[in-house]
């Protein structure tokens, strides 16, 4: 059942980044925080590279096992599969709004609106997983399922490489995002710097 711990940890990390962006956008809009557009860029990168490209495939593996064990929750699993399949379009819309904002600070409101749409979708998505799908996974998967799923999760985490063959260290990226995010969510504000 290591896979469930991994999914839970990933959901917490993703929720933290979503909350941090939402908080920062509100503070910038209220004039209490100077916008760090490069930090927003890094956070959106995290949402794409981690949530959309690494997290969802692991969930798909888990949910496929569930579908092999029971018909219970079929509608929820179909909805989650459709949501995962639409991830490229969803993150692309957020990235486009961010690109516009990076090019023109006057596009802040459009970026904030696009992010709010993305964050609200993601909140509902994780609730469906946590309230419906994951309890069914706990109920129906058997020992041999857990052995296979846990091994697949460990292999994915150890072997997932970027297109250039290098691995991205998401734990280090998350820590750096927290270092730069303003209090009370992080240890900053500190300006984001690519290294």
C-alpha beads as a LAMMPS data file, in Angstrom:
LAMMPS data file: protein, C-alpha beads

195 atoms
194 bonds

1 atom types
1 bond types

-500.0 500.0 xlo xhi
-500.0 500.0 ylo yhi
-500.0 500.0 zlo zhi

Masses

1 110.0

Atoms # bond

1 1 1 0.000 0.000 0.000
2 1 1 3.041 2.233 -0.427
3 1 1 1.333 3.597 -3.541
4 1 1 -1.424 5.174 -1.432
5 1 1 1.149 6.962 0.695
6 1 1 2.852 8.264 -2.437
7 1 1 -0.459 9.507 -3.880
8 1 1 -1.329 11.142 -0.544
9 1 1 2.046 12.886 -0.323
10 1 1 1.749 14.066 -3.914
11 1 1 -1.755 15.417 -3.312
12 1 1 -0.461 17.378 -0.311
13 1 1 2.409 18.839 -2.335
14 1 1 0.142 19.782 -5.220
15 1 1 -2.437 21.326 -2.900
16 1 1 0.321 23.355 -1.236
17 1 1 1.506 24.775 -4.569
18 1 1 -2.056 25.556 -5.655
19 1 1 -2.713 27.288 -2.344
20 1 1 0.552 29.231 -2.551
21 1 1 -0.203 30.534 -6.043
22 1 1 -3.758 31.458 -5.035
23 1 1 -2.459 33.295 -1.945
24 1 1 0.218 35.145 -3.928
25 1 1 -2.246 36.195 -6.628
26 1 1 -4.597 37.636 -3.990
27 1 1 -1.763 39.475 -2.261
28 1 1 -0.491 40.917 -5.558
29 1 1 -4.016 41.994 -6.530
30 1 1 -4.413 43.726 -3.136
31 1 1 -1.085 45.537 -3.541
32 1 1 0.509 43.812 -0.526
33 1 1 3.030 41.755 -2.496
34 1 1 5.226 42.541 -5.458
35 1 1 4.668 39.964 -8.186
36 1 1 7.519 37.548 -8.799
37 1 1 6.555 36.469 -12.287
38 1 1 9.433 34.007 -12.491
39 1 1 8.232 32.316 -9.311
40 1 1 4.781 31.993 -10.891
41 1 1 6.499 30.486 -13.948
42 1 1 8.369 27.970 -11.777
43 1 1 5.200 27.017 -9.910
44 1 1 3.243 26.462 -13.122
45 1 1 6.158 24.369 -14.396
46 1 1 5.850 22.242 -11.234
47 1 1 2.125 21.772 -11.867
48 1 1 2.830 20.627 -15.415
49 1 1 5.937 18.498 -14.956
50 1 1 4.905 16.931 -11.673
51 1 1 1.116 16.823 -11.509
52 1 1 0.203 16.375 -15.123
53 1 1 3.147 14.314 -16.361
54 1 1 4.208 12.248 -13.324
55 1 1 1.322 12.089 -10.874
56 1 1 -1.598 11.260 -13.152
57 1 1 0.039 8.254 -14.858
58 1 1 0.557 6.649 -11.450
59 1 1 -3.086 7.210 -10.561
60 1 1 -4.126 5.744 -13.902
61 1 1 -2.213 2.565 -13.063
62 1 1 -3.924 2.350 -9.675
63 1 1 -7.380 3.017 -11.101
64 1 1 -6.881 0.446 -13.891
65 1 1 -6.207 -2.176 -11.209
66 1 1 -9.362 -1.112 -9.406
67 1 1 -11.429 -1.485 -12.580
68 1 1 -10.110 -5.046 -12.919
69 1 1 -11.390 -5.895 -9.433
70 1 1 -14.841 -4.297 -9.318
71 1 1 -17.505 -2.476 -11.268
72 1 1 -18.097 -0.231 -8.284
73 1 1 -17.139 3.369 -9.012
74 1 1 -17.062 2.909 -12.812
75 1 1 -18.608 6.344 -13.446
76 1 1 -16.084 8.079 -11.196
77 1 1 -13.195 6.207 -12.816
78 1 1 -14.448 7.151 -16.278
79 1 1 -14.680 10.801 -15.217
80 1 1 -11.155 10.703 -13.757
81 1 1 -9.787 9.071 -16.910
82 1 1 -11.398 11.777 -19.046
83 1 1 -9.994 14.483 -16.777
84 1 1 -6.508 12.971 -16.967
85 1 1 -6.781 12.735 -20.758
86 1 1 -7.714 16.442 -20.936
87 1 1 -4.722 17.475 -18.822
88 1 1 -2.587 18.704 -21.763
89 1 1 -5.273 21.172 -22.874
90 1 1 -5.950 22.314 -19.317
91 1 1 -2.301 23.020 -18.462
92 1 1 -1.749 24.584 -21.910
93 1 1 -4.491 27.139 -21.199
94 1 1 -2.813 28.060 -17.916
95 1 1 0.608 28.221 -19.562
96 1 1 -0.744 30.487 -22.320
97 1 1 -2.209 32.883 -19.749
98 1 1 1.103 32.834 -17.882
99 1 1 3.078 33.499 -21.085
100 1 1 0.854 36.494 -21.795
101 1 1 1.422 37.764 -18.256
102 1 1 5.201 37.239 -18.492
103 1 1 5.211 39.283 -21.705
104 1 1 2.884 41.983 -20.362
105 1 1 2.370 42.657 -16.640
106 1 1 -0.961 44.237 -17.574
107 1 1 -2.263 40.705 -18.239
108 1 1 -2.212 39.883 -14.519
109 1 1 -6.010 39.657 -14.156
110 1 1 -6.302 37.212 -17.063
111 1 1 -3.577 35.012 -15.563
112 1 1 -5.260 35.139 -12.132
113 1 1 -8.587 34.143 -13.693
114 1 1 -7.013 31.284 -15.656
115 1 1 -5.270 30.063 -12.537
116 1 1 -8.472 30.247 -10.471
117 1 1 -10.236 28.116 -13.090
118 1 1 -7.374 25.586 -13.034
119 1 1 -7.192 25.489 -9.227
120 1 1 -10.928 25.009 -8.775
121 1 1 -10.930 22.198 -11.313
122 1 1 -7.990 20.568 -9.528
123 1 1 -9.664 20.867 -6.123
124 1 1 -12.770 19.092 -7.411
125 1 1 -10.608 16.513 -9.188
126 1 1 -8.675 15.597 -6.043
127 1 1 -11.909 15.440 -4.024
128 1 1 -13.340 12.912 -6.491
129 1 1 -10.192 10.833 -6.173
130 1 1 -10.003 11.048 -2.393
131 1 1 -13.728 10.691 -1.646
132 1 1 -14.648 8.027 -4.215
133 1 1 -11.773 6.329 -6.036
134 1 1 -9.148 5.897 -3.325
135 1 1 -11.549 4.411 -0.750
136 1 1 -12.575 1.864 -3.391
137 1 1 -8.908 1.135 -4.086
138 1 1 -8.372 0.442 -0.369
139 1 1 -11.442 -1.786 -0.291
140 1 1 -10.926 -3.862 -3.432
141 1 1 -7.241 -4.212 -4.277
142 1 1 -5.663 -7.433 -3.088
143 1 1 -2.161 -8.281 -1.905
144 1 1 -0.901 -9.185 -5.380
145 1 1 -2.286 -5.899 -6.733
146 1 1 -0.440 -3.921 -4.071
147 1 1 2.804 -5.777 -4.778
148 1 1 2.585 -4.963 -8.488
149 1 1 1.382 -1.364 -8.036
150 1 1 3.973 -0.545 -5.374
151 1 1 6.758 -1.946 -7.571
152 1 1 5.510 0.053 -10.570
153 1 1 5.352 3.248 -8.503
154 1 1 8.898 2.738 -7.198
155 1 1 10.172 2.067 -10.720
156 1 1 8.412 5.159 -12.083
157 1 1 9.817 7.346 -9.337
158 1 1 13.346 5.996 -9.816
159 1 1 13.403 5.996 -13.593
160 1 1 11.325 8.910 -14.873
161 1 1 13.623 11.069 -16.940
162 1 1 13.140 14.303 -18.791
163 1 1 13.446 14.430 -22.560
164 1 1 17.174 15.130 -22.367
165 1 1 17.764 12.037 -20.202
166 1 1 18.188 13.953 -16.962
167 1 1 15.915 13.494 -13.988
168 1 1 14.195 16.466 -12.428
169 1 1 14.417 16.507 -8.632
170 1 1 10.879 17.457 -7.656
171 1 1 11.583 17.356 -3.920
172 1 1 14.351 19.927 -4.391
173 1 1 12.148 22.006 -6.686
174 1 1 9.318 21.943 -4.132
175 1 1 11.742 23.029 -1.380
176 1 1 13.025 25.875 -3.521
177 1 1 9.462 27.002 -4.268
178 1 1 8.728 27.029 -0.523
179 1 1 11.933 28.990 0.119
180 1 1 10.791 31.684 -2.317
181 1 1 7.083 31.778 -1.483
182 1 1 6.035 34.529 0.919
183 1 1 5.152 33.875 4.550
184 1 1 3.000 32.413 5.965
185 1 1 3.199 29.775 3.200
186 1 1 6.935 29.817 2.689
187 1 1 10.157 31.318 3.956
188 1 1 10.259 34.298 1.574
189 1 1 9.437 36.282 -0.221
190 1 1 12.664 35.750 -2.059
191 1 1 13.101 36.270 -5.783
192 1 1 13.088 33.122 -7.881
193 1 1 16.360 32.445 -9.659
194 1 1 16.879 29.669 -12.198
195 1 1 20.050 27.755 -11.524

Bonds

1 1 1 2
2 1 2 3
3 1 3 4
4 1 4 5
5 1 5 6
6 1 6 7
7 1 7 8
8 1 8 9
9 1 9 10
10 1 10 11
11 1 11 12
12 1 12 13
13 1 13 14
14 1 14 15
15 1 15 16
16 1 16 17
17 1 17 18
18 1 18 19
19 1 19 20
20 1 20 21
21 1 21 22
22 1 22 23
23 1 23 24
24 1 24 25
25 1 25 26
26 1 26 27
27 1 27 28
28 1 28 29
29 1 29 30
30 1 30 31
31 1 31 32
32 1 32 33
33 1 33 34
34 1 34 35
35 1 35 36
36 1 36 37
37 1 37 38
38 1 38 39
39 1 39 40
40 1 40 41
41 1 41 42
42 1 42 43
43 1 43 44
44 1 44 45
45 1 45 46
46 1 46 47
47 1 47 48
48 1 48 49
49 1 49 50
50 1 50 51
51 1 51 52
52 1 52 53
53 1 53 54
54 1 54 55
55 1 55 56
56 1 56 57
57 1 57 58
58 1 58 59
59 1 59 60
60 1 60 61
61 1 61 62
62 1 62 63
63 1 63 64
64 1 64 65
65 1 65 66
66 1 66 67
67 1 67 68
68 1 68 69
69 1 69 70
70 1 70 71
71 1 71 72
72 1 72 73
73 1 73 74
74 1 74 75
75 1 75 76
76 1 76 77
77 1 77 78
78 1 78 79
79 1 79 80
80 1 80 81
81 1 81 82
82 1 82 83
83 1 83 84
84 1 84 85
85 1 85 86
86 1 86 87
87 1 87 88
88 1 88 89
89 1 89 90
90 1 90 91
91 1 91 92
92 1 92 93
93 1 93 94
94 1 94 95
95 1 95 96
96 1 96 97
97 1 97 98
98 1 98 99
99 1 99 100
100 1 100 101
101 1 101 102
102 1 102 103
103 1 103 104
104 1 104 105
105 1 105 106
106 1 106 107
107 1 107 108
108 1 108 109
109 1 109 110
110 1 110 111
111 1 111 112
112 1 112 113
113 1 113 114
114 1 114 115
115 1 115 116
116 1 116 117
117 1 117 118
118 1 118 119
119 1 119 120
120 1 120 121
121 1 121 122
122 1 122 123
123 1 123 124
124 1 124 125
125 1 125 126
126 1 126 127
127 1 127 128
128 1 128 129
129 1 129 130
130 1 130 131
131 1 131 132
132 1 132 133
133 1 133 134
134 1 134 135
135 1 135 136
136 1 136 137
137 1 137 138
138 1 138 139
139 1 139 140
140 1 140 141
141 1 141 142
142 1 142 143
143 1 143 144
144 1 144 145
145 1 145 146
146 1 146 147
147 1 147 148
148 1 148 149
149 1 149 150
150 1 150 151
151 1 151 152
152 1 152 153
153 1 153 154
154 1 154 155
155 1 155 156
156 1 156 157
157 1 157 158
158 1 158 159
159 1 159 160
160 1 160 161
161 1 161 162
162 1 162 163
163 1 163 164
164 1 164 165
165 1 165 166
166 1 166 167
167 1 167 168
168 1 168 169
169 1 169 170
170 1 170 171
171 1 171 172
172 1 172 173
173 1 173 174
174 1 174 175
175 1 175 176
176 1 176 177
177 1 177 178
178 1 178 179
179 1 179 180
180 1 180 181
181 1 181 182
182 1 182 183
183 1 183 184
184 1 184 185
185 1 185 186
186 1 186 187
187 1 187 188
188 1 188 189
189 1 189 190
190 1 190 191
191 1 191 192
192 1 192 193
193 1 193 194
194 1 194 195
